[in-house]
Amino acid sequence: MILKALKSSKVCFIFVLGILPLFGQDPIQGWITTGQTEVIALKAVDQTGLTVQNISRKAITGFAVSITAAAQERQIHYMDFFDTARPGIAPGQTYVLRVVLQPPDMAIRTFRIEAAIFEDASSVGSKPHSDFLRVKRLGRMLENERIARLLRKDLEHPLVDNIGSLPTSIGDLPASIDSALRSLAEVSLPGASIENVRHIDEHSQYGFLEGVRNAREEGRMIVSQISSLSTSPGQRPQTDALNQIVKRYEDRSITYRAYLAQLERGGR
């Protein structure tokens, strides 16, 4: 029995030693990559996530990938640099996609590049996935415009009570695609139409909902911070802060209009 156990331990020990060098030499640990492999390459897999590299000739401003491992369901991950501090992934640059990975095993894992959007607004890959990113941006832009209008109106009547009621005026986060569309029915931007959202597949429509929710949540948080500022005679901290926020929203609107104009010139 002791000998048998030692033999078993020896086999396991040799087996482990035989595997470790293999994984050590393979930064992607046996993962298979498919899809738009001429655009994004999987460079490394570790505890921090998946390191991808832009191997195209244009900067990538958004992408969608899917991960399939063993019997697990396919996971779809979207990354969009639109309206963020980082403009995108320049050619040759890398980015770490933060995902929760199960402990390494012998199962085949597949990393599929579903779609990518470039700095010139053109795209490659799956249309439903690129549509998801596009209408998410649309939802964010239209909600930004709606909030900017509310804030400008409040500046015309700079009363403490008005500022304190801004979170209520902005409204709750929409719970459905229809409620998001209804809340933006009277908002317009040159080159943007919510009617386009109604004619794409349901999965992509959820991108629009996510964009609206994210922008509205951010707006509610900002105005809540403003309304919490203390006031004293001769000072206008709330109004001053509101002026700064309105300026930020108006600057965004200029950026969004330039992006929409780019789309109209041919970026699709």
C-alpha positions in Angstrom: 0.0 0.0 0.0 2.8 2.4 0.9 4.6 1.5 -2.3 1.5 2.0 -4.3 1.0 5.4 -2.8 4.6 6.4 -3.5 4.2 5.3 -7.1 1.0 7.4 -7.4 2.7 10.4 -5.9 5.7 10.0 -8.2 3.4 9.8 -11.2 1.6 13.0 -10.2 4.9 14.7 -9.4 6.3 13.9 -12.9 3.0 14.9 -14.5 3.0 18.3 -12.9 6.6 19.0 -13.7 5.9 18.0 -17.3 3.0 20.5 -17.6 4.6 23.6 -15.9 7.3 24.2 -18.5 4.6 23.9 -21.3 2.5 26.7 -19.7 5.5 28.7 -18.9 6.5 28.8 -22.5 3.0 29.7 -23.7 1.8 33.1 -22.5 -1.8 32.4 -23.7 -1.8 29.0 -22.0 -3.2 27.0 -24.8 -6.1 29.3 -25.6 -7.5 29.3 -29.1 -8.2 32.6 -30.8 -10.8 33.0 -33.6 -12.8 35.8 -35.3 -11.2 39.1 -36.2 -7.7 37.9 -35.5 -6.2 40.5 -38.0 -7.4 43.2 -35.7 -6.8 42.1 -32.1 -4.4 39.5 -30.8 -4.5 37.7 -27.5 -1.0 38.1 -26.0 -1.2 36.8 -22.5 -3.5 35.1 -19.9 -2.9 35.4 -16.2 -4.6 36.2 -12.9 -5.1 39.9 -13.9 -7.1 39.0 -17.0 -6.5 38.8 -20.7 -3.9 41.0 -22.4 -4.9 42.0 -25.9 -2.9 43.9 -28.5 -4.1 46.1 -31.4 -2.4 44.6 -34.4 -4.4 46.7 -37.0 -3.3 49.9 -38.6 -5.9 52.1 -36.9 -6.7 53.0 -33.3 -9.5 50.9 -31.8 -12.1 52.8 -29.7 -14.3 49.9 -28.8 -14.4 46.1 -29.2 -16.4 43.0 -28.3 -15.0 39.6 -27.5 -16.4 36.3 -26.3 -14.9 33.7 -24.1 -15.9 30.0 -24.1 -14.3 27.5 -21.7 -15.2 23.9 -21.2 -18.9 23.4 -20.4 -19.3 27.0 -19.3 -21.6 29.3 -21.1 -20.1 31.8 -23.6 -19.3 35.1 -21.9 -19.4 38.3 -24.0 -17.4 41.3 -22.9 -17.6 44.8 -24.3 -15.0 47.5 -23.9 -15.7 51.0 -25.1 -13.3 53.9 -24.8 -15.9 56.4 -26.0 -16.1 59.3 -23.6 -13.4 58.0 -21.3 -10.0 59.3 -20.3 -8.3 56.9 -22.6 -9.0 57.6 -26.3 -8.5 53.9 -27.3 -5.9 51.4 -28.2 -3.3 52.7 -30.6 -1.7 50.3 -33.2 0.8 48.1 -31.3 -0.6 49.0 -27.9 -1.9 46.5 -25.4 -4.9 46.5 -23.0 -5.7 44.2 -20.1 -9.3 43.1 -20.2 -10.3 42.4 -16.6 -12.3 39.2 -16.5 -12.8 36.5 -13.8 -11.1 33.3 -14.9 -11.5 29.9 -13.4 -8.4 28.1 -12.2 -6.3 26.7 -15.1 -7.4 23.3 -16.3 -6.9 21.1 -19.4 -10.1 22.2 -21.1 -10.0 24.0 -24.4 -10.7 27.7 -24.0 -11.6 29.9 -27.0 -11.2 33.6 -27.3 -13.2 35.1 -30.1 -12.8 38.7 -31.3 -16.4 39.5 -32.3 -16.2 43.1 -33.5 -14.1 46.3 -33.3 -14.8 49.9 -33.9 -12.0 52.2 -35.1 -11.1 55.9 -34.5 -12.6 56.8 -37.9 -15.9 55.2 -36.8 -15.6 52.3 -39.2 -15.9 48.8 -37.9 -15.3 45.1 -38.6 -16.8 41.9 -37.4 -20.3 41.0 -36.1 -22.9 43.7 -36.8 -25.0 43.0 -33.7 -22.0 43.5 -31.5 -20.8 46.6 -33.2 -24.4 47.9 -33.1 -24.5 47.2 -29.3 -21.5 49.6 -28.9 -22.8 52.2 -31.3 -26.3 52.5 -29.8 -24.7 52.5 -26.3 -22.9 55.6 -27.4 -26.1 57.0 -28.8 -27.9 56.4 -25.5 -25.2 58.2 -23.6 -25.1 61.1 -26.0 -28.9 61.7 -26.0 -29.1 61.4 -22.2 -26.2 63.8 -21.9 -28.2 66.3 -24.0 -31.4 65.8 -21.9 -29.5 66.4 -18.6 -27.7 69.4 -20.1 -31.1 70.9 -21.0 -32.4 70.4 -17.4 -29.3 71.9 -15.9 -29.4 75.0 -18.2 -33.0 75.5 -17.2 -32.1 75.3 -13.6 -29.4 78.0 -14.0 -32.1 80.4 -15.2 -33.8 80.0 -11.9 -30.9 79.5 -9.4 -32.9 78.7 -6.3 -31.7 76.3 -3.6 -35.0 74.4 -3.9 -34.5 74.0 -7.6 -31.0 72.6 -7.2 -32.1 70.3 -4.5 -34.8 68.8 -6.7 -32.4 68.1 -9.7 -31.9 64.4 -8.9 -35.7 64.0 -9.0 -35.9 66.0 -12.3 -33.3 63.8 -13.9 -35.4 60.8 -13.0 -34.9 57.2 -12.1 -32.8 54.8 -14.1 -34.9 53.3 -17.0 -35.8 49.7 -16.4 -36.5 48.8 -20.0 -35.6 49.7 -23.5 -39.0 51.2 -24.1 -38.8 53.4 -21.0 -35.4 54.6 -22.1 -36.7 55.5 -25.6 -39.8 57.3 -24.2 -37.7 59.4 -21.8 -35.6 60.7 -24.8 -38.5 61.1 -27.3 -38.1 64.9 -27.2 -34.3 65.0 -27.3 -32.5 65.6 -30.6 -29.0 65.8 -31.8 -28.0 66.4 -35.5 -27.2 63.0 -36.9 -28.8 61.0 -34.1 -32.1 59.2 -34.2 -33.6 56.9 -31.6 -35.8 55.4 -34.4 -32.6 53.6 -35.5 -32.7 51.7 -32.2 -36.1 50.3 -32.8 -34.9 48.6 -36.0 -32.0 46.6 -34.7 -32.0 43.3 -32.9 -33.0 43.1 -29.2 -29.5 42.2 -28.0 -28.1 45.4 -29.5 -30.9 47.4 -28.1 -29.7 46.6 -24.6 -26.6 48.6 -25.5 -28.8 51.7 -25.8 -30.4 51.0 -22.4 -27.0 50.6 -20.8 -25.8 53.8 -22.3 -28.8 55.8 -21.0 -28.6 54.2 -17.6 -24.9 54.9 -17.2 -25.2 58.5 -18.2 -28.3 59.1 -16.0 -26.6 57.5 -13.0 -23.6 59.7 -13.5 -25.9 62.8 -13.8 -27.8 61.9 -10.6 -24.6 61.4 -8.7 -23.2 64.8 -9.8 -26.2 66.9 -9.0 -26.6 65.1 -5.6 -23.1 66.2 -4.8 -24.0 69.8 -5.8 -27.2 69.9 -3.7 -25.3 68.7 -0.7 -23.0 71.7 -0.8 -23.6 74.1 2.1 -24.7 77.7 1.5 -24.0 80.8 3.4 -24.9 84.5 3.0 -23.1 86.1 0.1 -21.8 82.8 -1.3 -23.2 80.6 -4.2 -21.3 77.4 -4.0 -24.2 75.4 -5.5 -24.7 77.8 -8.4 -21.0 78.0 -9.1 -20.7 74.3 -9.1 -23.7 74.0 -11.4 -22.2 76.4 -13.8 -19.1 74.2 -14.0 -21.1 71.1 -14.6 -23.2 72.7 -17.3 -19.9 73.7 -19.0 -18.7 70.1 -18.8 -22.0 68.8 -20.4 -21.8 71.5 -23.1 -18.2 70.5 -23.9 -19.3 66.9 -24.2 -22.1 67.9 -26.5 -19.6 69.5 -28.8 -17.5 66.3 -28.9 -20.6 64.2 -29.5 -21.7 66.4 -32.4 -18.3 66.1 -34.0 -18.5 62.3 -33.6 -22.0 62.2 -35.2 -20.8 64.4 -38.1 -18.0 61.9 -38.6 -20.5 59.1 -38.8 -22.5 61.0 -41.4 -19.3 61.5 -43.5 -19.0 57.7 -43.9 -17.8 56.0 -40.7 -20.1 53.1 -40.2 
